[in-house]
């Protein structure tokens, strides 16, 4: 079987091809339902605002299950857990097609959050296959870029196909929802027959107490953020939930440091090549996940009524979002190239600066479609690079037996960052509506504040990445050769 160029050994084009198909399905899942939301609301007999509960519940399930599933992958094999998560996702997707009441739909939609662990497990699988040759880091960077291309391509296909299939089937919701269900089912067989198993480190154990306390903390924080978005900033008890969630991590951290095989190894997490990566994932989540709704509503705001916005209809907004998704693909493909020309660390820093620059450009330039298009493309190139680069960097920084949990943590912190941003942005934009009499649009100041927060978050991430060691995330042989060269250099007088 053909292998990746270089000395990536066991990382074959066949493996990447199979995982490419899986990520296309993941993208379809994430894009397919978006144009169907108004019809799903009517199908369930609920209000538009009630749909927020579906998104919130799915994010909550993702935040809770991803670390546990990733650790199980490290213990028992990443393919095995990838298959198990695909079974749950497929079951939930078939359930969605046949249910018509709010509660059942909410549970099924939430369980679809299990697909969030697919990319971290795939990165861990690829890294494990390349570990034997000493080139796992570079092979994983290349593969991660291809997987992000697949993910975003699937999202574009899903978004374009959802509404058209619904129309072609005469508005039949059940038949339309068969499409993603069939896609996930096919993904299961692709994984089963095409993806080889990783080599788990023997003698591992599941820290049940550690994961239980971790889940409680995450549950409190994410629930608080969700209720803040839904109930508004004046609800005092949401802050109590979030503070309680943060305080839970104090005894949890002390407990974890005493464990031989902790749920999350804090000693690894505090290493200089790991903690900046995890914080960067959270900071980038602010713009990557939190800014989607504000960008769409800003583009759709009628300029004639409030003095700003692009006055775009839904069709033209979809083109703008499509261009942004394409820029994510470009960024994902450029990252391995820039890493090879410079270093992985510098490539990460450049990507973070691109995200920051794109959102800071909104401050002076936001009056025309060309302005917004340019800003989103710049930010999208940086974000696309980081989506695949961060889990790959975490895998390279993790010791053997912890690649799954390390890559999964980048997803968890990104989700928390996105949830935090969504809640704060919803409050900021809702507060701005008071300033514009007779209109439901938020103020321009509110939108510019949102874009500023996104830019500052990415800028802080770029600064943090300067603290990473210069040769972090490089292949093992590169680091060894550098160390040998240093040892052979003449001593200074």
Order of alpha helices (4+ residues) and beta strands (2+ residues): alpha-alpha-alpha-alpha-alpha-alpha-alpha-alpha-alpha-alpha-alpha-alpha-alpha-alpha-alpha-alpha-alpha-alpha-alpha-alpha
